[in-house]
Amino acid sequence: MFNHLREDIQSVFDRDPAARTFWEVLTCYPGVHAMVTHRLAHWLWVHRLRWLGRLVSHLGRFFTGIEIHPGASIGRRLFIDHGMGVVIGETAVIGDDVTLYHGVTLGGTSWNKGRRHPTLANGVVVGAGAKVLGPITIGTSAKVGSNAVVVKDVPVGATAVGNPARIIDSAQAQKREEMAGKLGFSAYALAGDQDDPLAKAIHGLLDHAVEVDRRFVLLLSKLEEAGVHVEGPLVTSDQFDPQYLSKIVD
């Protein structure tokens, strides 16, 4: 128990620059308190003292704002930063050196018994407000962006963002970024503004489409002025409204 507590406190120093002293972390970090409470509740749970385990878990939730079901399996050095609003379900499995920020939910999508909560492998980082739902697996050292809603497996080392979450492939993103530079927009928002990558890409494509239409109309007018007649009717489509499309992806 004391070895686990020492590791928990050291993990705070390793991952939170605001931590100053051992005594501060021991007395003022709800994530540390939640883990101490959970270990006791989990021990009671696996020894079939289920009601007592739930009671200890409930008391831990009351004092820390972090709800961890006593049946959840949690590895070593879990760091829950701030912690308020974190919910970890009964069949969730968390590996070693995982980091969870406030508002994270490791929840289920079914009322059926059996495994219904996610598995987080070693080194996973889940951003504030993210929801990881169902019996899925988040691979080793993967990252889940803030407020993402993840309902499918995330590969090892990948990053998932958005709602529903999308996997950002770094190699493919670099290729798209190079092409985007030629078109005058940043497809995957690699700059510091961190806009949603899909919305950023769509806005850029809309801007490019408007510019192509403008140049096409200008080209036709120049041909007419030069006396060049374009044979056959041009294919027409519904009126293109880029402003409307921009609004629905905001």
Secondary structure, DSSP 8 states (H G I E B T S, - for coil): -HHHHHHHHHHHHHH-TT---HHHHHHH-HHHHHHHHHHHHHHHHHTT-HHHHHHHHHHHHHHHS-EE-TT-EE-S--EESS-TT-EE-TT-EE-TT-EE-TT-EEE-S--SSS--S-EE-TT-EE-TT-EEESS-EE-TT-EE-TT-EE-S-B-TT-EEETTTTEEE-HHHHHHHHHHHHHHTS-TT--STT---HHHHHHHHHHHHHHHHHHHHHHHHHHHHHTT----S-----S---HHHHHHHH-
